[in-house]
């Protein structure tokens, strides 16, 4: 198994509801800013939150240090060998993804709509 460190600029108190769902997992945590260099640059792989902008200084530093990073979606798609449709943009993704899923399902295809709704992709792929 992997050693996983969860890093967030928010305080532990602000994240309490989310942390309850992770209580049974063997995770290490670092809360609050600034992030610690050893947590990021010492990692074998970093999974980036969608809330982190693409031009974030840490992503630049990870690239310079040759530390690979991906997203939940990138990790999920790397774990499966199936065709997929990805919907991106700033408005209307949930509606568009749901509509695409319904159209594909109507064509008697096996369909999974996840990642931009109440169902995280990695959880759905379990």
Number of C-alpha atoms within 10 A of each C-alpha: 3 7 9 14 15 12 17 16 11 12 12 15 9 10 12 10 10 10 12 9 9 10 9 8 8 10 12 10 11 17 17 12 11 9 14 13 12 8 14 20 19 13 16 12 15 20 14 17 11 10 6 10 10 11 8 9 10 15 19 12 14 19 13 10 12 12 16 14 17 14 13 16 19 14 14 18 16 11 11 10 7 7 6 10 9 10 15 12 6 5 8 10 15 17 13 13 20 17 13 17 19 16 13 14 13 11 10 9 11 9 15 16 19 19 19 16 13 8 12 15 20 16 10 12 12 6
